[in-house]
């Protein structure tokens, strides 16, 4: 192995450790998505955990990342990711960067949430976007790395991955699409001064009241709004996964179709739940904006699925 390749792998280990300090499963999740960790049976749970963490982080009861149990988990996950990227030296580097990143991200998020006129979960979404992008880059294999084992097939055949792995990849791709959509909404709201939609929060409150008899305090409703938004976005990972080959071949058209499908479903579901007016009573501009945001979601999800499936 050349000195340059060794340096690149150590740099990847450092970045994966940093990502693990921000989101525990981001480093191992990215490696699993690329077939570099977990094997046929372990990849799906790792990727599902990584996608689920994006939702749990936005919930009101999420633990601070610098609490001892949470920090220990981040260091452990970073160590695993660093070892896979660069062996024992990479494990050491990743563990150190995980500790440093957890402390720095905790302080930065608190400062941004205090200074910006947005709820804390929105700052968390920005963290998600940056962390997932860095983990995707740092998890790529370098020349000379052993490829993941694949079953022997004919020259024109493509390996069929187990359904749980495909579904986990779809959920992870949908979470990435949700992050892209949320970022676009944040930019639009900042530019126009409009408030975020409260429909997800209203759905969540209705569900909690109907199933658990629980009422959500006002201070927790912004977090619930984000959690329901992310849960709904991630749930569309199932059709995205089933459309996998088509999505990889034509991410623009397939992604736009999935996004418009999710948008069309919301136009029916939200009025039926009593949290939004029927489509014929909504402003044309609001309808067009919502459709555009869902197209961004669908295209980003399909593109992410293409990256994860490599």
C-alpha positions in Angstrom: 0.0 0.0 0.0 1.4 3.4 -1.0 2.0 6.2 1.5 -0.6 8.3 -0.4 -3.2 5.6 0.0 -2.4 5.2 3.7 -2.7 8.9 4.2 -6.1 9.0 2.4 -7.4 6.2 4.5 -6.3 7.8 7.7 -8.0 11.0 6.5 -11.2 9.1 5.8 -11.0 7.5 9.3 -10.7 11.0 10.9 -13.7 12.2 9.0 -15.8 9.1 9.8 -14.9 9.6 13.5 -15.9 13.2 13.3 -19.2 12.2 11.7 -19.8 9.6 14.4 -19.3 12.3 17.0 -22.1 14.3 15.4 -24.4 11.3 14.5 -23.4 8.0 16.1 -24.4 5.8 13.2 -23.4 8.0 10.3 -20.0 6.6 9.8 -20.9 2.9 10.1 -24.1 3.5 8.2 -22.2 5.0 5.2 -19.8 2.1 5.2 -22.7 -0.4 5.4 -24.4 1.4 2.5 -21.4 0.9 0.4 -21.1 -2.8 1.2 -18.0 -2.3 3.4 -19.5 -3.2 6.8 -22.0 -5.6 8.2 -22.2 -8.3 5.5 -25.4 -9.5 3.9 -27.3 -9.8 7.2 -25.8 -6.9 9.2 -26.0 -4.1 6.6 -29.8 -3.6 6.9 -29.9 -3.1 10.7 -26.9 -0.7 10.6 -28.5 1.4 7.8 -31.9 1.3 9.6 -30.3 2.5 12.8 -28.5 5.3 11.0 -31.8 6.5 9.4 -33.7 6.1 12.7 -31.1 8.3 14.5 -31.9 11.2 12.2 -35.5 11.1 13.5 -34.7 10.4 17.2 -32.3 13.3 17.2 -35.2 15.7 16.6 -37.4 14.3 19.4 -37.8 16.3 22.7 -36.3 13.4 24.8 -33.1 13.0 22.7 -30.0 12.7 25.0 -27.2 15.3 24.8 -24.4 13.9 22.8 -21.9 14.7 25.5 -23.7 12.6 28.2 -21.4 9.7 29.1 -23.5 6.9 27.7 -24.2 8.8 24.4 -20.5 9.8 24.1 -19.3 6.3 24.7 -21.6 5.0 21.9 -20.3 7.7 19.5 -16.7 6.8 20.3 -17.4 3.1 19.9 -19.1 3.6 16.5 -16.4 5.9 15.4 -13.7 3.4 16.4 -15.4 0.7 14.3 -15.7 3.0 11.3 -12.1 4.1 11.6 -10.9 0.6 11.9 -12.7 -0.4 8.7 -11.3 2.6 6.9 -7.6 2.4 8.0 -7.1 -0.5 10.5 -5.9 0.0 14.1 -4.3 3.5 13.4 -7.6 4.6 11.9 -9.5 3.3 14.9 -7.4 5.5 17.2 -7.7 8.5 15.0 -11.5 8.1 14.6 -12.0 7.7 18.4 -10.2 10.9 19.1 -12.0 12.9 16.4 -15.3 11.5 17.6 -14.8 12.9 21.1 -13.6 16.3 19.7 -16.5 16.5 17.2 -19.2 15.6 19.9 -18.1 18.4 22.1 -17.7 21.0 19.3 -21.0 20.1 17.7 -22.8 20.3 21.0 -21.6 23.8 21.7 -22.1 24.9 18.1 -25.7 23.6 17.9 -26.6 25.3 21.2 -25.1 28.6 20.1 -26.9 28.5 16.7 -30.2 27.5 18.2 -29.9 30.4 20.7 -29.0 33.0 18.0 -31.1 31.9 15.0 -34.9 32.5 14.9 -35.5 28.8 14.1 -36.3 25.8 16.4 -33.5 23.6 17.5 -34.6 20.6 15.3 -34.1 22.8 12.2 -30.5 23.3 13.2 -30.3 19.6 13.6 -31.4 19.1 10.0 -28.5 21.3 8.8 -26.2 19.0 10.9 -27.7 16.0 9.2 -27.0 17.3 5.7 -23.4 18.2 6.4 -22.7 15.0 8.3 -24.3 12.7 5.7 -22.4 14.4 2.9 -19.0 14.0 4.7 -19.7 10.4 5.6 -20.6 9.6 2.0 -17.3 11.0 0.8 -15.2 9.4 3.5 -16.7 5.9 3.1 -15.8 5.5 -0.5 -13.3 2.7 -1.3 -9.8 3.6 -2.5 -7.9 1.9 -5.3 -6.4 -1.3 -3.9 -9.1 -1.9 -1.4 -10.7 -5.3 -1.5 -14.2 -5.1 -3.1 -17.2 -6.4 -1.3 -17.8 -10.1 -2.1 -20.6 -10.6 -4.7 -22.2 -13.8 -5.9 -21.0 -15.2 -9.2 -23.3 -14.1 -12.0 -23.3 -13.8 -15.7 -21.6 -10.8 -17.3 -24.9 -9.0 -17.8 -26.6 -9.9 -14.6 -26.8 -7.6 -11.6 -26.7 -9.0 -8.0 -30.0 -9.0 -6.3 -29.7 -7.7 -2.7 -31.8 -9.1 0.1 -35.1 -7.3 0.6 -34.2 -6.0 4.1 -31.0 -4.5 2.7 -32.9 -2.9 -0.1 -35.6 -1.5 2.2 -33.0 -0.1 4.6 -31.2 1.5 1.7 -34.6 3.0 0.6 -35.2 4.5 4.0 -31.7 5.9 4.2 -32.2 7.4 0.7 -35.6 8.8 1.7 -34.0 10.4 4.8 -31.4 12.1 2.6 -34.3 13.3 0.4 -36.1 14.6 3.4 -33.0 16.5 4.4 -32.7 18.1 0.9 -36.4 19.1 1.0 -36.2 20.5 4.5 -33.1 22.6 3.5 -35.0 24.0 0.5 -38.0 24.8 2.7 -35.7 26.6 5.2 -34.1 28.7 2.4 -37.6 29.6 1.0 -39.0 30.5 4.4 -36.0 32.7 5.2 -36.3 34.5 1.9 -40.1 35.1 2.0 -40.7 35.3 5.8 -43.2 32.5 5.7 -43.8 30.2 8.6 -43.2 26.4 8.4 -46.2 24.2 7.9 -47.7 22.9 11.1 -49.6 20.0 9.4 -47.1 17.3 10.5 -47.3 18.5 14.1 -51.1 18.4 14.0 -51.1 14.9 12.6 -48.7 13.8 15.4 -50.9 15.4 18.1 -54.0 13.7 16.8 -52.2 10.3 16.7 -50.8 10.7 20.2 -54.1 11.7 21.6 -56.0 8.9 19.8 -53.5 6.1 20.7 -52.0 7.2 24.1 -54.3 9.9 25.3 -51.3 12.2 25.5 -51.4 16.0 24.9 -48.3 17.6 23.6 -47.2 20.8 25.4 -46.7 23.9 23.2 -42.9 24.0 23.8 -42.5 20.5 22.4 -44.7 21.0 19.3 -41.8 22.3 17.0 -39.8 19.2 17.8 -42.9 17.0 17.1 -43.4 18.9 13.8 -39.9 18.0 12.7 -40.2 14.4 13.9 -43.4 13.7 12.0 -42.0 15.4 8.9 -39.0 13.1 9.0 -41.0 10.0 9.8 -43.4 10.6 6.8 -40.4 11.3 4.5 -38.6 8.2 5.6 -41.7 6.0 5.2 -41.6 6.7 1.4 -38.3 4.8 1.4 -40.3 1.6 0.8 -41.5 2.5 -2.7 -38.2 4.2 -3.4 -36.4 0.9 -2.6 -38.8 -1.1 -4.7 -38.1 1.3 -7.6 -34.4 0.8 -7.1 -33.1 -0.2 -10.6 -35.4 2.3 -12.3 -34.3 5.0 -9.9 -30.6 4.4 -10.6 -31.2 4.4 -14.3 -33.3 7.6 -14.4 -33.1 9.4 -11.1 -34.7 12.6 -12.4 -37.9 11.1 -13.8 -38.3 8.4 -11.2 -37.5 10.8 -8.4 -39.9 13.4 -9.7 -42.6 10.7 -10.0 -42.0 9.5 -6.4 -42.0 13.1 -5.1 -45.2 14.0 -6.9 -46.8 10.7 -5.6 -45.9 11.7 -2.0 -47.3 15.2 -2.7 -50.5 13.8 -4.2 -51.0 11.5 -1.2 -50.6 14.4 1.2 -53.3 16.4 -0.6 -55.7 13.6 0.2 -54.5 12.5 3.6 -54.2 15.9 5.3 -57.7 17.1 4.5 -59.1 13.6 5.6 -57.3 14.0 8.9 -58.7 17.5 9.3 -55.4 19.3 9.5 -55.5 21.0 6.1 -58.2 22.4 3.8 -59.1 20.6 0.6 -56.9 21.3 -2.4 -59.5 23.4 -4.1 -59.5 25.8 -1.1 -55.7 26.2 -1.0 -53.8 29.1 -2.7 -52.3 28.2 -6.1 -48.9 29.5 -5.1 -48.9 27.3 -1.9 -49.8 24.2 -4.0 -47.1 24.9 -6.6 -44.4 25.4 -3.9 -45.4 22.2 -2.1 -45.2 20.3 -5.3 -41.8 21.7 -6.1 -40.5 20.8 -2.6 -41.7 17.2 -3.1 -40.0 17.0 -6.4 -36.7 18.0 -4.7 -37.4 15.3 -2.2 -38.0 12.7 -4.7 -35.0 13.5 -7.0 -32.7 13.7 -4.0 -33.9 10.4 -2.7 -33.5 8.7 -6.1 -30.0 10.2 -6.4 -29.0 9.1 -2.9 -30.3 5.5 -3.7 -28.0 5.4 -6.7 -25.0 6.3 -4.5 -25.9 3.9 -1.8 -26.4 1.0 -4.2 -22.9 1.3 -5.7 
